[in-house]
Amino acid sequence: MRRKEATVSYYVDADVLGLAKILVQVRRDVTYPGDPGGPVKGGRYRPACPIQTPATPDCDWIPETARHGWLIITRDRHIQGHTQERAAVRESGERMVALSAEDATDTWHQLETLLCRWRSIESLRGVPGPFIYTLTRTAIRRVPLD
């Protein structure tokens, strides 16, 4: 009997793989680079991530996540200064949330930041891109793409 595929909504970037590996254990709608897929809660099966390695360049994986309609979760407290990454988001129409808190440097603090703002992240899932928001435990702020 073939299991029904889980719908993936969030892509967790390679720079927060520890966080990604925790999230896939509790949410069936999350994937990450190199994710082999597997059974998830509810008897479904999460497919393997098409982005096969964490070493995939931003200019390759950002358009791929956009094609799938996934919201990106990453960690980059200096996203405002990364013009190529902002351009890739803008050109692909992608949507990104960047953990930017200085204290989000380890998996525990990344998880804390994410959970404190999860409702804000979920509210962005249906919003058309392109956009980037920075996220701290207490705030969410839109980053200009130009």
C-alpha contacts under 8 A as a table, 3 or more apart, distances in Angstrom:
res1	aa1	res2	aa2	distance
3	R	43	G	7.01
3	R	44	R	5.64
3	R	45	Y	6.14
4	K	43	G	7.62
4	K	44	R	5.05
4	K	45	Y	6.16
5	E	44	R	5.49
5	E	45	Y	4.81
5	E	46	R	5.78
5	E	47	P	6.72
6	A	28	R	6.35
6	A	29	D	6.67
6	A	40	V	7.64
6	A	44	R	5.47
6	A	45	Y	5.47
6	A	46	R	4.99
6	A	47	P	7.40
7	T	28	R	7.47
7	T	29	D	5.65
7	T	46	R	7.38
8	V	11	Y	7.91
8	V	28	R	7.05
8	V	29	D	3.99
8	V	30	V	5.53
8	V	31	T	6.78
8	V	46	R	7.42
8	V	70	W	7.05
9	S	29	D	5.20
9	S	30	V	6.20
9	S	69	G	7.04
9	S	70	W	4.76
9	S	71	L	6.23
9	S	125	R	7.66
10	Y	29	D	6.21
10	Y	30	V	4.75
10	Y	31	T	6.36
10	Y	70	W	4.97
10	Y	71	L	4.81
10	Y	72	I	5.88
10	Y	73	I	7.02
11	Y	30	V	5.89
11	Y	31	T	5.06
11	Y	32	Y	5.45
11	Y	65	T	7.13
11	Y	70	W	5.90
11	Y	71	L	6.04
11	Y	72	I	4.81
11	Y	73	I	6.10
12	V	16	V	6.85
12	V	17	L	7.25
12	V	19	L	7.97
12	V	20	A	5.64
12	V	30	V	7.14
12	V	31	T	6.24
12	V	32	Y	4.95
12	V	33	P	7.70
12	V	72	I	5.89
12	V	73	I	4.75
12	V	74	T	6.04
13	D	16	V	5.90
13	D	17	L	6.81
13	D	20	A	7.79
13	D	32	Y	6.09
13	D	33	P	6.85
13	D	54	P	7.82
13	D	72	I	6.91
13	D	73	I	6.12
13	D	74	T	5.05
13	D	75	R	7.81
14	A	17	L	5.15
14	A	32	Y	6.95
14	A	33	P	6.24
14	A	54	P	5.04
14	A	55	A	7.81
14	A	74	T	7.74
15	D	74	T	6.63
15	D	75	R	6.36
16	V	19	L	5.36
16	V	20	A	6.30
16	V	74	T	6.51
16	V	75	R	6.55
16	V	107	T	7.37
17	L	20	A	4.81
17	L	21	K	6.14
17	L	32	Y	7.28
18	G	21	K	5.33
18	G	22	I	6.60
18	G	107	T	5.88
19	L	22	I	5.26
19	L	23	L	6.26
19	L	107	T	5.51
19	L	108	W	7.99
19	L	110	Q	6.88
19	L	111	L	6.41
20	A	23	L	5.07
20	A	24	V	6.24
20	A	30	V	7.64
20	A	31	T	7.18
20	A	32	Y	6.27
21	K	24	V	5.51
21	K	25	Q	6.80
22	I	25	Q	5.44
22	I	26	V	7.06
23	L	26	V	5.40
23	L	27	R	5.78
23	L	30	V	6.79
24	V	27	R	5.19
24	V	28	R	6.15
24	V	29	D	7.59
24	V	30	V	5.61
24	V	31	T	6.70
25	Q	28	R	7.57
25	Q	40	V	7.71
26	V	41	K	7.91
27	R	30	V	6.19
27	R	40	V	7.80
27	R	41	K	7.71
28	R	40	V	5.56
28	R	41	K	6.52
28	R	46	R	6.70
29	D	46	R	7.73
31	T	35	D	6.20
31	T	37	G	7.88
31	T	49	C	6.33
32	Y	35	D	5.36
32	Y	49	C	6.52
32	Y	51	I	7.70
33	P	49	C	6.20
33	P	50	P	7.66
33	P	51	I	5.02
33	P	52	Q	5.45
33	P	53	T	5.29
33	P	54	P	5.16
34	G	48	A	7.66
34	G	49	C	6.23
34	G	50	P	7.91
34	G	51	I	6.29
34	G	52	Q	4.32
34	G	53	T	4.87
34	G	54	P	6.51
35	D	48	A	5.54
35	D	49	C	5.22
35	D	52	Q	7.25
36	P	47	P	7.31
36	P	48	A	4.48
36	P	49	C	6.57
37	G	45	Y	7.16
37	G	46	R	4.88
37	G	47	P	4.62
37	G	48	A	4.03
37	G	49	C	6.81
38	G	45	Y	5.38
38	G	46	R	5.23
38	G	47	P	6.65
38	G	48	A	7.47
39	P	43	G	6.79
39	P	44	R	5.88
39	P	45	Y	4.32
39	P	46	R	6.15
40	V	43	G	6.21
40	V	44	R	5.47
40	V	45	Y	5.58
40	V	46	R	6.42
41	K	44	R	6.57
49	C	52	Q	6.36
51	I	54	P	7.74
51	I	56	T	7.20
51	I	61	W	6.58
51	I	64	E	7.81
52	Q	56	T	7.75
53	T	56	T	5.76
56	T	60	D	6.60
56	T	61	W	6.39
57	P	60	D	5.42
57	P	61	W	6.44
58	D	61	W	5.32
58	D	62	I	5.70
58	D	85	E	6.66
58	D	88	A	7.68
59	C	62	I	5.93
59	C	63	P	7.00
59	C	84	Q	7.95
59	C	85	E	7.32
59	C	88	A	6.06
60	D	63	P	6.12
60	D	64	E	6.63
61	W	64	E	4.94
61	W	65	T	6.17
62	I	65	T	5.30
62	I	66	A	6.33
62	I	88	A	6.55
62	I	89	V	6.64
62	I	92	S	7.35
62	I	94	E	7.17
63	P	66	A	4.95
63	P	67	R	6.26
63	P	88	A	7.18
63	P	89	V	7.62
63	P	92	S	5.33
63	P	94	E	7.25
64	E	67	R	5.15
64	E	68	H	6.61
65	T	68	H	5.17
65	T	69	G	6.22
65	T	70	W	5.42
65	T	71	L	7.57
65	T	72	I	7.47
65	T	94	E	7.45
66	A	69	G	4.91
66	A	70	W	6.11
66	A	71	L	7.89
66	A	92	S	6.24
66	A	93	G	6.70
66	A	94	E	4.95
66	A	95	R	7.59
67	R	70	W	7.88
69	G	94	E	7.70
70	W	95	R	7.66
71	L	94	E	7.37
71	L	95	R	5.30
71	L	96	M	5.82
71	L	97	V	7.58
71	L	125	R	6.31
72	I	95	R	6.22
72	I	96	M	4.54
72	I	97	V	6.06
73	I	96	M	6.06
73	I	97	V	5.02
73	I	98	A	5.96
73	I	99	L	7.53
74	T	96	M	7.45
74	T	97	V	6.32
74	T	98	A	4.77
74	T	99	L	6.12
75	R	98	A	4.95
75	R	99	L	4.46
75	R	100	S	6.16
75	R	104	A	7.88
76	D	79	I	5.39
76	D	98	A	5.58
76	D	99	L	6.04
76	D	100	S	5.49
77	R	98	A	7.14
77	R	99	L	6.56
77	R	100	S	3.73
77	R	101	A	6.40
77	R	102	E	7.08
77	R	134	T	7.60
78	H	81	G	5.73
78	H	82	H	7.03
78	H	100	S	7.33
79	I	82	H	5.26
79	I	85	E	7.85
79	I	86	R	7.57
79	I	98	A	7.46
80	Q	83	T	7.36
80	Q	86	R	7.77
80	Q	143	V	6.64
80	Q	144	P	7.65
82	H	85	E	5.59
82	H	86	R	6.31
83	T	86	R	5.09
83	T	87	A	5.96
84	Q	87	A	4.98
84	Q	88	A	6.16
85	E	88	A	5.11
85	E	89	V	6.34
86	R	89	V	5.15
86	R	90	R	6.14
86	R	132	I	7.87
86	R	145	L	5.80
86	R	146	D	7.95
87	A	90	R	4.98
87	A	91	E	5.94
87	A	145	L	7.11
87	A	146	D	7.93
88	A	91	E	5.23
88	A	92	S	6.00
89	V	92	S	5.40
89	V	93	G	5.87
89	V	94	E	4.92
89	V	95	R	6.85
89	V	96	M	7.62
89	V	130	P	6.16
89	V	131	F	7.13
89	V	132	I	7.79
90	R	93	G	5.27
90	R	94	E	6.66
90	R	129	G	7.89
90	R	130	P	5.24
90	R	131	F	7.13
90	R	145	L	6.51
91	E	94	E	7.84
91	E	130	P	7.86
92	S	130	P	7.35
93	G	128	P	7.86
93	G	129	G	4.89
93	G	130	P	4.10
93	G	131	F	7.60
94	E	129	G	5.26
94	E	130	P	4.81
94	E	131	F	6.68
95	R	128	P	7.60
95	R	129	G	5.17
95	R	130	P	5.34
95	R	131	F	4.97
95	R	132	I	6.01
96	M	131	F	6.22
96	M	132	I	4.64
96	M	133	Y	6.38
97	V	121	I	7.50
97	V	132	I	5.64
97	V	133	Y	4.82
97	V	134	T	5.78
97	V	135	L	6.71
98	A	132	I	7.22
98	A	133	Y	6.15
98	A	134	T	4.74
98	A	135	L	5.86
99	L	104	A	6.88
99	L	110	Q	7.21
99	L	113	T	7.39
99	L	114	L	7.62
99	L	134	T	5.88
99	L	135	L	4.78
99	L	136	T	6.20
100	S	104	A	7.00
100	S	134	T	5.73
100	S	135	L	5.56
100	S	136	T	5.89
101	A	104	A	5.24
101	A	105	T	7.98
101	A	113	T	7.88
101	A	135	L	6.94
101	A	136	T	4.90
101	A	137	R	7.37
102	E	105	T	6.60
103	D	106	D	7.68
103	D	109	H	6.30
103	D	110	Q	7.95
104	A	107	T	7.38
104	A	108	W	7.83
104	A	109	H	4.68
104	A	110	Q	4.56
104	A	113	T	6.91
105	T	109	H	6.67
105	T	110	Q	6.75
106	D	109	H	5.58
106	D	110	Q	6.12
107	T	110	Q	5.02
107	T	111	L	6.07
108	W	111	L	5.20
108	W	112	E	6.22
109	H	112	E	4.88
109	H	113	T	6.07
110	Q	113	T	5.16
110	Q	114	L	6.08
111	L	114	L	5.07
111	L	115	L	6.02
112	E	115	L	5.28
112	E	116	C	6.12
112	E	137	R	7.26
113	T	116	C	5.25
113	T	117	R	6.49
113	T	135	L	7.59
113	T	136	T	5.90
113	T	137	R	4.47
114	L	117	R	5.38
114	L	118	W	5.68
114	L	135	L	7.98
114	L	137	R	7.29
115	L	118	W	4.97
116	C	137	R	5.56
116	C	138	T	7.39
117	R	120	S	5.37
117	R	121	I	6.44
117	R	135	L	7.51
117	R	136	T	7.71
117	R	137	R	6.42
117	R	138	T	7.45
117	R	139	A	7.72
117	R	140	I	7.83
118	W	121	I	4.98
118	W	122	E	6.16
119	R	122	E	5.09
119	R	123	S	6.19
120	S	123	S	5.16
120	S	124	L	6.63
120	S	140	I	7.73
121	I	124	L	5.27
121	I	125	R	6.76
122	E	125	R	5.27
123	S	126	G	6.73
123	S	127	V	7.57
124	L	127	V	5.11
131	F	142	R	7.38
131	F	143	V	7.38
131	F	145	L	7.14
132	I	142	R	5.98
132	I	143	V	5.46
132	I	144	P	7.65
132	I	145	L	7.49
133	Y	140	I	6.38
133	Y	141	R	5.27
133	Y	142	R	4.31
133	Y	143	V	5.57
134	T	140	I	5.65
134	T	141	R	5.27
134	T	142	R	6.38
134	T	143	V	6.87
135	L	138	T	7.90
135	L	139	A	5.99
135	L	140	I	4.62
135	L	141	R	6.66
136	T	139	A	5.24
136	T	140	I	6.41
